[in-house]
Amino acid sequence: MIEYPMGLTTALGLAGSAMGTAIALGLTAAVMPTALHMMGFTKAGIAAGSLAARMMSLAARVNNGRVAAGSLVAMAQSLGAAGVPAAVKTAMSAVGCLFGSFIMSVLL
């Protein structure tokens, strides 16, 4: 293992955290809404004939004709209709920060 000066190790750790945070923010701000829309979870509701419609049909079949509150379909529809809330972006940023720090610690 290579011995780095203490200041460089700290700087690289912070850089990893920053990169992880930036990636997580990018995913939640751009990729997540796009993926939900492509699946059929739109602002106007679930698109007919889409993957979202199939998921909703299966969820309703399992739950005696209803889609359970808090289910994956219900959460995805909520995110598709209202967008990704700040709390989800914050949580994803924290996860990205931890992941970036972990990766940099493994690489060092």
Jmol script that loads the backbone (N, CA, C; Angstrom):
load data "model"
ATOM      1  N   MET A   1       0.845  -1.184   0.000  1.00  0.00           N
ATOM      2  CA  MET A   1       0.000   0.000   0.000  1.00  0.00           C
ATOM      3  C   MET A   1       0.884   1.239   0.000  1.00  0.00           C
ATOM      4  N   ILE A   2       0.461   2.236  -0.741  1.00  0.00           N
ATOM      5  CA  ILE A   2       1.229   3.473  -0.871  1.00  0.00           C
ATOM      6  C   ILE A   2       0.920   4.376   0.316  1.00  0.00           C
ATOM      7  N   GLU A   3       1.950   4.975   0.888  1.00  0.00           N
ATOM      8  CA  GLU A   3       1.766   5.927   1.977  1.00  0.00           C
ATOM      9  C   GLU A   3       1.648   7.336   1.395  1.00  0.00           C
ATOM     10  N   TYR A   4       0.519   7.963   1.618  1.00  0.00           N
ATOM     11  CA  TYR A   4       0.281   9.330   1.158  1.00  0.00           C
ATOM     12  C   TYR A   4       0.443  10.277   2.334  1.00  0.00           C
ATOM     13  N   PRO A   5       0.873  11.504   2.057  1.00  0.00           N
ATOM     14  CA  PRO A   5       0.898  12.503   3.128  1.00  0.00           C
ATOM     15  C   PRO A   5      -0.522  12.716   3.654  1.00  0.00           C
ATOM     16  N   MET A   6      -0.655  13.027   4.925  1.00  0.00           N
ATOM     17  CA  MET A   6      -1.959  13.157   5.570  1.00  0.00           C
ATOM     18  C   MET A   6      -2.870  14.158   4.860  1.00  0.00           C
ATOM     19  N   GLY A   7      -2.337  15.303   4.436  1.00  0.00           N
ATOM     20  CA  GLY A   7      -3.143  16.319   3.763  1.00  0.00           C
ATOM     21  C   GLY A   7      -3.711  15.821   2.446  1.00  0.00           C
ATOM     22  N   LEU A   8      -2.914  15.052   1.691  1.00  0.00           N
ATOM     23  CA  LEU A   8      -3.370  14.522   0.406  1.00  0.00           C
ATOM     24  C   LEU A   8      -4.474  13.494   0.609  1.00  0.00           C
ATOM     25  N   THR A   9      -4.333  12.641   1.604  1.00  0.00           N
ATOM     26  CA  THR A   9      -5.347  11.638   1.894  1.00  0.00           C
ATOM     27  C   THR A   9      -6.671  12.306   2.247  1.00  0.00           C
ATOM     28  N   THR A  10      -6.619  13.343   3.063  1.00  0.00           N
ATOM     29  CA  THR A  10      -7.837  14.065   3.437  1.00  0.00           C
ATOM     30  C   THR A  10      -8.465  14.727   2.217  1.00  0.00           C
ATOM     31  N   ALA A  11      -7.646  15.343   1.383  1.00  0.00           N
ATOM     32  CA  ALA A  11      -8.146  16.009   0.181  1.00  0.00           C
ATOM     33  C   ALA A  11      -8.801  15.016  -0.771  1.00  0.00           C
ATOM     34  N   LEU A  12      -8.171  13.843  -0.946  1.00  0.00           N
ATOM     35  CA  LEU A  12      -8.747  12.832  -1.824  1.00  0.00           C
ATOM     36  C   LEU A  12     -10.054  12.280  -1.255  1.00  0.00           C
ATOM     37  N   GLY A  13     -10.123  12.137   0.062  1.00  0.00           N
ATOM     38  CA  GLY A  13     -11.362  11.683   0.702  1.00  0.00           C
ATOM     39  C   GLY A  13     -12.490  12.674   0.499  1.00  0.00           C
ATOM     40  N   LEU A  14     -12.179  13.960   0.639  1.00  0.00           N
ATOM     41  CA  LEU A  14     -13.189  14.999   0.409  1.00  0.00           C
ATOM     42  C   LEU A  14     -13.606  15.046  -1.056  1.00  0.00           C
ATOM     43  N   ALA A  15     -12.652  14.832  -1.952  1.00  0.00           N
ATOM     44  CA  ALA A  15     -12.975  14.813  -3.382  1.00  0.00           C
ATOM     45  C   ALA A  15     -13.913  13.655  -3.701  1.00  0.00           C
ATOM     46  N   GLY A  16     -13.681  12.512  -3.081  1.00  0.00           N
ATOM     47  CA  GLY A  16     -14.565  11.362  -3.287  1.00  0.00           C
ATOM     48  C   GLY A  16     -15.964  11.648  -2.788  1.00  0.00           C
ATOM     49  N   SER A  17     -16.060  12.288  -1.638  1.00  0.00           N
ATOM     50  CA  SER A  17     -17.373  12.652  -1.095  1.00  0.00           C
ATOM     51  C   SER A  17     -18.099  13.620  -2.021  1.00  0.00           C
ATOM     52  N   ALA A  18     -17.365  14.599  -2.527  1.00  0.00           N
ATOM     53  CA  ALA A  18     -17.962  15.592  -3.426  1.00  0.00           C
ATOM     54  C   ALA A  18     -18.432  14.950  -4.727  1.00  0.00           C
ATOM     55  N   MET A  19     -17.617  14.046  -5.271  1.00  0.00           N
ATOM     56  CA  MET A  19     -18.009  13.368  -6.511  1.00  0.00           C
ATOM     57  C   MET A  19     -19.241  12.497  -6.295  1.00  0.00           C
ATOM     58  N   GLY A  20     -19.278  11.763  -5.188  1.00  0.00           N
ATOM     59  CA  GLY A  20     -20.438  10.924  -4.885  1.00  0.00           C
ATOM     60  C   GLY A  20     -21.701  11.745  -4.718  1.00  0.00           C
ATOM     61  N   THR A  21     -21.588  12.890  -4.048  1.00  0.00           N
ATOM     62  CA  THR A  21     -22.734  13.773  -3.856  1.00  0.00           C
ATOM     63  C   THR A  21     -23.221  14.315  -5.190  1.00  0.00           C
ATOM     64  N   ALA A  22     -22.298  14.746  -6.042  1.00  0.00           N
ATOM     65  CA  ALA A  22     -22.666  15.294  -7.352  1.00  0.00           C
ATOM     66  C   ALA A  22     -23.353  14.244  -8.218  1.00  0.00           C
ATOM     67  N   ILE A  23     -22.844  13.029  -8.205  1.00  0.00           N
ATOM     68  CA  ILE A  23     -23.456  11.956  -8.992  1.00  0.00           C
ATOM     69  C   ILE A  23     -24.855  11.654  -8.477  1.00  0.00           C
ATOM     70  N   ALA A  24     -25.002  11.570  -7.159  1.00  0.00           N
ATOM     71  CA  ALA A  24     -26.320  11.274  -6.579  1.00  0.00           C
ATOM     72  C   ALA A  24     -27.321  12.379  -6.904  1.00  0.00           C
ATOM     73  N   LEU A  25     -26.897  13.637  -6.827  1.00  0.00           N
ATOM     74  CA  LEU A  25     -27.797  14.746  -7.175  1.00  0.00           C
ATOM     75  C   LEU A  25     -28.185  14.687  -8.640  1.00  0.00           C
ATOM     76  N   GLY A  26     -27.246  14.373  -9.498  1.00  0.00           N
ATOM     77  CA  GLY A  26     -27.549  14.245 -10.921  1.00  0.00           C
ATOM     78  C   GLY A  26     -28.539  13.141 -11.198  1.00  0.00           C
ATOM     79  N   LEU A  27     -28.377  12.021 -10.501  1.00  0.00           N
ATOM     80  CA  LEU A  27     -29.302  10.901 -10.684  1.00  0.00           C
ATOM     81  C   LEU A  27     -30.710  11.253 -10.230  1.00  0.00           C
ATOM     82  N   THR A  28     -30.827  11.908  -9.074  1.00  0.00           N
ATOM     83  CA  THR A  28     -32.165  12.214  -8.570  1.00  0.00           C
ATOM     84  C   THR A  28     -32.802  13.368  -9.325  1.00  0.00           C
ATOM     85  N   ALA A  29     -32.006  14.285  -9.848  1.00  0.00           N
ATOM     86  CA  ALA A  29     -32.572  15.444 -10.532  1.00  0.00           C
ATOM     87  C   ALA A  29     -32.919  15.154 -11.986  1.00  0.00           C
ATOM     88  N   ALA A  30     -32.150  14.320 -12.655  1.00  0.00           N
ATOM     89  CA  ALA A  30     -32.355  14.113 -14.084  1.00  0.00           C
ATOM     90  C   ALA A  30     -32.779  12.690 -14.434  1.00  0.00           C
ATOM     91  N   VAL A  31     -32.057  11.711 -13.945  1.00  0.00           N
ATOM     92  CA  VAL A  31     -32.287  10.329 -14.365  1.00  0.00           C
ATOM     93  C   VAL A  31     -33.576   9.761 -13.773  1.00  0.00           C
ATOM     94  N   MET A  32     -33.817   9.985 -12.499  1.00  0.00           N
ATOM     95  CA  MET A  32     -34.992   9.395 -11.859  1.00  0.00           C
ATOM     96  C   MET A  32     -36.308   9.869 -12.498  1.00  0.00           C
ATOM     97  N   PRO A  33     -36.527  11.181 -12.667  1.00  0.00           N
ATOM     98  CA  PRO A  33     -37.781  11.611 -13.308  1.00  0.00           C
ATOM     99  C   PRO A  33     -37.920  11.085 -14.738  1.00  0.00           C
ATOM    100  N   THR A  34     -36.821  11.047 -15.479  1.00  0.00           N
ATOM    101  CA  THR A  34     -36.859  10.553 -16.851  1.00  0.00           C
ATOM    102  C   THR A  34     -37.217   9.071 -16.879  1.00  0.00           C
ATOM    103  N   ALA A  35     -36.612   8.295 -15.996  1.00  0.00           N
ATOM    104  CA  ALA A  35     -36.900   6.864 -15.937  1.00  0.00           C
ATOM    105  C   ALA A  35     -38.359   6.611 -15.552  1.00  0.00           C
ATOM    106  N   LEU A  36     -38.869   7.363 -14.589  1.00  0.00           N
ATOM    107  CA  LEU A  36     -40.269   7.201 -14.197  1.00  0.00           C
ATOM    108  C   LEU A  36     -41.202   7.529 -15.356  1.00  0.00           C
ATOM    109  N   HIS A  37     -40.904   8.588 -16.085  1.00  0.00           N
ATOM    110  CA  HIS A  37     -41.736   8.981 -17.218  1.00  0.00           C
ATOM    111  C   HIS A  37     -41.684   7.919 -18.314  1.00  0.00           C
ATOM    112  N   MET A  38     -40.507   7.381 -18.573  1.00  0.00           N
ATOM    113  CA  MET A  38     -40.364   6.348 -19.598  1.00  0.00           C
ATOM    114  C   MET A  38     -41.127   5.080 -19.223  1.00  0.00           C
ATOM    115  N   MET A  39     -41.230   4.806 -17.923  1.00  0.00           N
ATOM    116  CA  MET A  39     -41.981   3.639 -17.459  1.00  0.00           C
ATOM    117  C   MET A  39     -43.490   3.864 -17.537  1.00  0.00           C
ATOM    118  N   GLY A  40     -43.916   5.140 -17.621  1.00  0.00           N
ATOM    119  CA  GLY A  40     -45.341   5.437 -17.729  1.00  0.00           C
ATOM    120  C   GLY A  40     -45.928   6.158 -16.539  1.00  0.00           C
ATOM    121  N   PHE A  41     -45.097   6.535 -15.573  1.00  0.00           N
ATOM    122  CA  PHE A  41     -45.560   7.306 -14.411  1.00  0.00           C
ATOM    123  C   PHE A  41     -45.444   8.790 -14.771  1.00  0.00           C
ATOM    124  N   THR A  42     -46.546   9.391 -15.247  1.00  0.00           N
ATOM    125  CA  THR A  42     -46.512  10.763 -15.749  1.00  0.00           C
ATOM    126  C   THR A  42     -47.260  11.703 -14.815  1.00  0.00           C
ATOM    127  N   LYS A  43     -47.132  12.997 -15.092  1.00  0.00           N
ATOM    128  CA  LYS A  43     -47.844  14.006 -14.298  1.00  0.00           C
ATOM    129  C   LYS A  43     -49.357  13.854 -14.435  1.00  0.00           C
ATOM    130  N   ALA A  44     -49.818  13.348 -15.563  1.00  0.00           N
ATOM    131  CA  ALA A  44     -51.255  13.174 -15.808  1.00  0.00           C
ATOM    132  C   ALA A  44     -51.785  11.846 -15.269  1.00  0.00           C
ATOM    133  N   GLY A  45     -50.895  11.009 -14.753  1.00  0.00           N
ATOM    134  CA  GLY A  45     -51.313   9.697 -14.239  1.00  0.00           C
ATOM    135  C   GLY A  45     -50.544   8.595 -14.944  1.00  0.00           C
ATOM    136  N   ILE A  46     -50.992   7.389 -14.755  1.00  0.00           N
ATOM    137  CA  ILE A  46     -50.319   6.242 -15.366  1.00  0.00           C
ATOM    138  C   ILE A  46     -50.755   6.126 -16.823  1.00  0.00           C
ATOM    139  N   ALA A  47     -49.774   6.045 -17.723  1.00  0.00           N
ATOM    140  CA  ALA A  47     -50.048   5.980 -19.159  1.00  0.00           C
ATOM    141  C   ALA A  47     -50.561   4.593 -19.537  1.00  0.00           C
ATOM    142  N   ALA A  48     -51.604   4.580 -20.349  1.00  0.00           N
ATOM    143  CA  ALA A  48     -52.204   3.319 -20.798  1.00  0.00           C
ATOM    144  C   ALA A  48     -51.200   2.517 -21.617  1.00  0.00           C
ATOM    145  N   GLY A  49     -51.173   1.213 -21.398  1.00  0.00           N
ATOM    146  CA  GLY A  49     -50.315   0.320 -22.156  1.00  0.00           C
ATOM    147  C   GLY A  49     -48.850   0.352 -21.770  1.00  0.00           C
ATOM    148  N   SER A  50     -48.508   1.072 -20.723  1.00  0.00           N
ATOM    149  CA  SER A  50     -47.103   1.211 -20.316  1.00  0.00           C
ATOM    150  C   SER A  50     -46.721   0.152 -19.284  1.00  0.00           C
ATOM    151  N   LEU A  51     -45.443   0.126 -18.968  1.00  0.00           N
ATOM    152  CA  LEU A  51     -44.953  -0.747 -17.898  1.00  0.00           C
ATOM    153  C   LEU A  51     -45.631  -0.388 -16.576  1.00  0.00           C
ATOM    154  N   ALA A  52     -45.846   0.909 -16.350  1.00  0.00           N
ATOM    155  CA  ALA A  52     -46.518   1.353 -15.123  1.00  0.00           C
ATOM    156  C   ALA A  52     -47.934   0.797 -15.044  1.00  0.00           C
ATOM    157  N   ALA A  53     -48.623   0.764 -16.182  1.00  0.00           N
ATOM    158  CA  ALA A  53     -49.983   0.215 -16.206  1.00  0.00           C
ATOM    159  C   ALA A  53     -49.969  -1.270 -15.877  1.00  0.00           C
ATOM    160  N   ARG A  54     -48.993  -1.969 -16.391  1.00  0.00           N
ATOM    161  CA  ARG A  54     -48.864  -3.407 -16.097  1.00  0.00           C
ATOM    162  C   ARG A  54     -48.556  -3.617 -14.611  1.00  0.00           C
ATOM    163  N   MET A  55     -47.667  -2.804 -14.066  1.00  0.00           N
ATOM    164  CA  MET A  55     -47.339  -2.910 -12.637  1.00  0.00           C
ATOM    165  C   MET A  55     -48.568  -2.637 -11.780  1.00  0.00           C
ATOM    166  N   MET A  56     -49.341  -1.624 -12.163  1.00  0.00           N
ATOM    167  CA  MET A  56     -50.544  -1.291 -11.412  1.00  0.00           C
ATOM    168  C   MET A  56     -51.565  -2.421 -11.488  1.00  0.00           C
ATOM    169  N   SER A  57     -51.705  -3.012 -12.652  1.00  0.00           N
ATOM    170  CA  SER A  57     -52.632  -4.124 -12.826  1.00  0.00           C
ATOM    171  C   SER A  57     -52.237  -5.313 -11.948  1.00  0.00           C
ATOM    172  N   LEU A  58     -50.960  -5.631 -11.936  1.00  0.00           N
ATOM    173  CA  LEU A  58     -50.491  -6.748 -11.106  1.00  0.00           C
ATOM    174  C   LEU A  58     -50.672  -6.449  -9.618  1.00  0.00           C
ATOM    175  N   ALA A  59     -50.364  -5.213  -9.224  1.00  0.00           N
ATOM    176  CA  ALA A  59     -50.524  -4.834  -7.814  1.00  0.00           C
ATOM    177  C   ALA A  59     -51.991  -4.919  -7.407  1.00  0.00           C
ATOM    178  N   ALA A  60     -52.884  -4.477  -8.274  1.00  0.00           N
ATOM    179  CA  ALA A  60     -54.315  -4.530  -7.967  1.00  0.00           C
ATOM    180  C   ALA A  60     -54.812  -5.965  -7.906  1.00  0.00           C
ATOM    181  N   ARG A  61     -54.302  -6.802  -8.773  1.00  0.00           N
ATOM    182  CA  ARG A  61     -54.715  -8.215  -8.787  1.00  0.00           C
ATOM    183  C   ARG A  61     -54.323  -8.903  -7.474  1.00  0.00           C
ATOM    184  N   VAL A  62     -53.151  -8.585  -6.975  1.00  0.00           N
ATOM    185  CA  VAL A  62     -52.665  -9.193  -5.733  1.00  0.00           C
ATOM    186  C   VAL A  62     -53.426  -8.665  -4.506  1.00  0.00           C
ATOM    187  N   ASN A  63     -53.857  -7.400  -4.565  1.00  0.00           N
ATOM    188  CA  ASN A  63     -54.491  -6.751  -3.410  1.00  0.00           C
ATOM    189  C   ASN A  63     -56.010  -6.609  -3.549  1.00  0.00           C
ATOM    190  N   ASN A  64     -56.655  -7.599  -4.140  1.00  0.00           N
ATOM    191  CA  ASN A  64     -58.121  -7.603  -4.267  1.00  0.00           C
ATOM    192  C   ASN A  64     -58.672  -6.353  -4.945  1.00  0.00           C
ATOM    193  N   GLY A  65     -58.053  -5.947  -6.046  1.00  0.00           N
ATOM    194  CA  GLY A  65     -58.566  -4.833  -6.830  1.00  0.00           C
ATOM    195  C   GLY A  65     -58.087  -3.456  -6.414  1.00  0.00           C
ATOM    196  N   ARG A  66     -57.238  -3.368  -5.406  1.00  0.00           N
ATOM    197  CA  ARG A  66     -56.743  -2.060  -4.949  1.00  0.00           C
ATOM    198  C   ARG A  66     -55.229  -2.024  -5.029  1.00  0.00           C
ATOM    199  N   VAL A  67     -54.711  -0.822  -5.170  1.00  0.00           N
ATOM    200  CA  VAL A  67     -53.260  -0.623  -5.083  1.00  0.00           C
ATOM    201  C   VAL A  67     -52.988  -0.113  -3.676  1.00  0.00           C
ATOM    202  N   ALA A  68     -52.193  -0.851  -2.939  1.00  0.00           N
ATOM    203  CA  ALA A  68     -51.933  -0.511  -1.539  1.00  0.00           C
ATOM    204  C   ALA A  68     -51.148   0.792  -1.416  1.00  0.00           C
ATOM    205  N   ALA A  69     -51.566   1.613  -0.462  1.00  0.00           N
ATOM    206  CA  ALA A  69     -50.821   2.842  -0.163  1.00  0.00           C
ATOM    207  C   ALA A  69     -49.431   2.461   0.326  1.00  0.00           C
ATOM    208  N   GLY A  70     -48.432   3.161  -0.145  1.00  0.00           N
ATOM    209  CA  GLY A  70     -47.059   2.868   0.263  1.00  0.00           C
ATOM    210  C   GLY A  70     -46.386   1.795  -0.566  1.00  0.00           C
ATOM    211  N   SER A  71     -47.107   1.219  -1.521  1.00  0.00           N
ATOM    212  CA  SER A  71     -46.503   0.200  -2.375  1.00  0.00           C
ATOM    213  C   SER A  71     -45.567   0.851  -3.378  1.00  0.00           C
ATOM    214  N   LEU A  72     -44.784   0.045  -4.065  1.00  0.00           N
ATOM    215  CA  LEU A  72     -43.846   0.551  -5.056  1.00  0.00           C
ATOM    216  C   LEU A  72     -44.580   1.332  -6.147  1.00  0.00           C
ATOM    217  N   VAL A  73     -45.715   0.816  -6.593  1.00  0.00           N
ATOM    218  CA  VAL A  73     -46.493   1.491  -7.635  1.00  0.00           C
ATOM    219  C   VAL A  73     -46.999   2.840  -7.130  1.00  0.00           C
ATOM    220  N   ALA A  74     -47.506   2.880  -5.906  1.00  0.00           N
ATOM    221  CA  ALA A  74     -48.023   4.134  -5.345  1.00  0.00           C
ATOM    222  C   ALA A  74     -46.916   5.169  -5.180  1.00  0.00           C
ATOM    223  N   MET A  75     -45.753   4.741  -4.700  1.00  0.00           N
ATOM    224  CA  MET A  75     -44.644   5.677  -4.528  1.00  0.00           C
ATOM    225  C   MET A  75     -44.130   6.186  -5.874  1.00  0.00           C
ATOM    226  N   ALA A  76     -44.023   5.288  -6.856  1.00  0.00           N
ATOM    227  CA  ALA A  76     -43.550   5.700  -8.175  1.00  0.00           C
ATOM    228  C   ALA A  76     -44.527   6.673  -8.818  1.00  0.00           C
ATOM    229  N   GLN A  77     -45.830   6.418  -8.665  1.00  0.00           N
ATOM    230  CA  GLN A  77     -46.813   7.338  -9.224  1.00  0.00           C
ATOM    231  C   GLN A  77     -46.739   8.703  -8.553  1.00  0.00           C
ATOM    232  N   SER A  78     -46.544   8.713  -7.257  1.00  0.00           N
ATOM    233  CA  SER A  78     -46.409   9.968  -6.531  1.00  0.00           C
ATOM    234  C   SER A  78     -45.200  10.761  -7.022  1.00  0.00           C
ATOM    235  N   LEU A  79     -44.066  10.073  -7.187  1.00  0.00           N
ATOM    236  CA  LEU A  79     -42.859  10.737  -7.685  1.00  0.00           C
ATOM    237  C   LEU A  79     -43.033  11.183  -9.134  1.00  0.00           C
ATOM    238  N   GLY A  80     -43.726  10.374  -9.943  1.00  0.00           N
ATOM    239  CA  GLY A  80     -43.952  10.734 -11.337  1.00  0.00           C
ATOM    240  C   GLY A  80     -44.867  11.934 -11.474  1.00  0.00           C
ATOM    241  N   ALA A  81     -45.865  12.033 -10.614  1.00  0.00           N
ATOM    242  CA  ALA A  81     -46.832  13.124 -10.701  1.00  0.00           C
ATOM    243  C   ALA A  81     -46.296  14.420 -10.087  1.00  0.00           C
ATOM    244  N   ALA A  82     -45.658  14.325  -8.948  1.00  0.00           N
ATOM    245  CA  ALA A  82     -45.243  15.533  -8.217  1.00  0.00           C
ATOM    246  C   ALA A  82     -43.766  15.867  -8.381  1.00  0.00           C
ATOM    247  N   GLY A  83     -42.985  14.961  -8.918  1.00  0.00           N
ATOM    248  CA  GLY A  83     -41.544  15.192  -9.020  1.00  0.00           C
ATOM    249  C   GLY A  83     -40.833  14.665  -7.785  1.00  0.00           C
ATOM    250  N   VAL A  84     -39.529  14.716  -7.821  1.00  0.00           N
ATOM    251  CA  VAL A  84     -38.715  14.191  -6.725  1.00  0.00           C
ATOM    252  C   VAL A  84     -38.603  15.263  -5.642  1.00  0.00           C
ATOM    253  N   PRO A  85     -39.084  14.968  -4.428  1.00  0.00           N
ATOM    254  CA  PRO A  85     -39.037  15.968  -3.356  1.00  0.00           C
ATOM    255  C   PRO A  85     -37.613  16.216  -2.851  1.00  0.00           C
ATOM    256  N   ALA A  86     -37.447  17.347  -2.194  1.00  0.00           N
ATOM    257  CA  ALA A  86     -36.133  17.736  -1.672  1.00  0.00           C
ATOM    258  C   ALA A  86     -35.595  16.715  -0.673  1.00  0.00           C
ATOM    259  N   ALA A  87     -36.471  16.098   0.103  1.00  0.00           N
ATOM    260  CA  ALA A  87     -36.019  15.113   1.096  1.00  0.00           C
ATOM    261  C   ALA A  87     -35.361  13.919   0.420  1.00  0.00           C
ATOM    262  N   VAL A  88     -35.898  13.483  -0.720  1.00  0.00           N
ATOM    263  CA  VAL A  88     -35.303  12.362  -1.447  1.00  0.00           C
ATOM    264  C   VAL A  88     -33.953  12.781  -2.026  1.00  0.00           C
ATOM    265  N   LYS A  89     -33.872  13.995  -2.560  1.00  0.00           N
ATOM    266  CA  LYS A  89     -32.600  14.490  -3.092  1.00  0.00           C
ATOM    267  C   LYS A  89     -31.550  14.579  -1.989  1.00  0.00           C
ATOM    268  N   THR A  90     -31.953  15.033  -0.803  1.00  0.00           N
ATOM    269  CA  THR A  90     -31.029  15.133   0.326  1.00  0.00           C
ATOM    270  C   THR A  90     -30.543  13.757   0.749  1.00  0.00           C
ATOM    271  N   ALA A  91     -31.476  12.803   0.838  1.00  0.00           N
ATOM    272  CA  ALA A  91     -31.097  11.440   1.232  1.00  0.00           C
ATOM    273  C   ALA A  91     -30.156  10.824   0.204  1.00  0.00           C
ATOM    274  N   MET A  92     -30.455  11.003  -1.076  1.00  0.00           N
ATOM    275  CA  MET A  92     -29.586  10.464  -2.118  1.00  0.00           C
ATOM    276  C   MET A  92     -28.209  11.123  -2.096  1.00  0.00           C
ATOM    277  N   SER A  93     -28.159  12.413  -1.783  1.00  0.00           N
ATOM    278  CA  SER A  93     -26.877  13.115  -1.677  1.00  0.00           C
ATOM    279  C   SER A  93     -26.043  12.536  -0.548  1.00  0.00           C
ATOM    280  N   ALA A  94     -26.688  12.254   0.577  1.00  0.00           N
ATOM    281  CA  ALA A  94     -25.973  11.671   1.716  1.00  0.00           C
ATOM    282  C   ALA A  94     -25.437  10.293   1.375  1.00  0.00           C
ATOM    283  N   VAL A  95     -26.247   9.487   0.705  1.00  0.00           N
ATOM    284  CA  VAL A  95     -25.800   8.152   0.296  1.00  0.00           C
ATOM    285  C   VAL A  95     -24.639   8.273  -0.689  1.00  0.00           C
ATOM    286  N   GLY A  96     -24.754   9.198  -1.640  1.00  0.00           N
ATOM    287  CA  GLY A  96     -23.673   9.412  -2.604  1.00  0.00           C
ATOM    288  C   GLY A  96     -22.387   9.864  -1.940  1.00  0.00           C
ATOM    289  N   CYS A  97     -22.511  10.720  -0.949  1.00  0.00           N
ATOM    290  CA  CYS A  97     -21.351  11.205  -0.206  1.00  0.00           C
ATOM    291  C   CYS A  97     -20.642  10.045   0.498  1.00  0.00           C
ATOM    292  N   LEU A  98     -21.419   9.201   1.169  1.00  0.00           N
ATOM    293  CA  LEU A  98     -20.840   8.040   1.852  1.00  0.00           C
ATOM    294  C   LEU A  98     -20.206   7.074   0.865  1.00  0.00           C
ATOM    295  N   PHE A  99     -20.903   6.845  -0.243  1.00  0.00           N
ATOM    296  CA  PHE A  99     -20.385   5.922  -1.254  1.00  0.00           C
ATOM    297  C   PHE A  99     -19.077   6.452  -1.846  1.00  0.00           C
ATOM    298  N   GLY A 100     -19.034   7.752  -2.164  1.00  0.00           N
ATOM    299  CA  GLY A 100     -17.809   8.348  -2.704  1.00  0.00           C
ATOM    300  C   GLY A 100     -16.652   8.254  -1.727  1.00  0.00           C
ATOM    301  N   SER A 101     -16.920   8.496  -0.454  1.00  0.00           N
ATOM    302  CA  SER A 101     -15.877   8.379   0.576  1.00  0.00           C
ATOM    303  C   SER A 101     -15.372   6.950   0.684  1.00  0.00           C
ATOM    304  N   PHE A 102     -16.300   5.998   0.626  1.00  0.00           N
ATOM    305  CA  PHE A 102     -15.933   4.587   0.722  1.00  0.00           C
ATOM    306  C   PHE A 102     -15.052   4.178  -0.455  1.00  0.00           C
ATOM    307  N   ILE A 103     -15.463   4.573  -1.663  1.00  0.00           N
ATOM    308  CA  ILE A 103     -14.678   4.216  -2.844  1.00  0.00           C
ATOM    309  C   ILE A 103     -13.269   4.802  -2.770  1.00  0.00           C
ATOM    310  N   MET A 104     -13.169   6.053  -2.360  1.00  0.00           N
ATOM    311  CA  MET A 104     -11.837   6.670  -2.254  1.00  0.00           C
ATOM    312  C   MET A 104     -11.002   5.988  -1.180  1.00  0.00           C
ATOM    313  N   SER A 105     -11.630   5.567  -0.072  1.00  0.00           N
ATOM    314  CA  SER A 105     -10.855   4.884   0.969  1.00  0.00           C
ATOM    315  C   SER A 105     -10.366   3.525   0.488  1.00  0.00           C
ATOM    316  N   VAL A 106     -11.143   2.873  -0.354  1.00  0.00           N
ATOM    317  CA  VAL A 106     -10.718   1.575  -0.913  1.00  0.00           C
ATOM    318  C   VAL A 106      -9.582   1.772  -1.906  1.00  0.00           C
ATOM    319  N   LEU A 107      -9.695   2.830  -2.699  1.00  0.00           N
ATOM    320  CA  LEU A 107      -8.650   3.088  -3.705  1.00  0.00           C
ATOM    321  C   LEU A 107      -7.334   3.541  -3.091  1.00  0.00           C
ATOM    322  N   LEU A 108      -7.428   4.204  -1.947  1.00  0.00           N
ATOM    323  CA  LEU A 108      -6.192   4.655  -1.298  1.00  0.00           C
ATOM    324  C   LEU A 108      -5.634   3.496  -0.555  1.00  0.00           C
TER     325      LEU A 108
END
end "model"
wireframe off; spacefill off
backbone 0.3
color backbone group
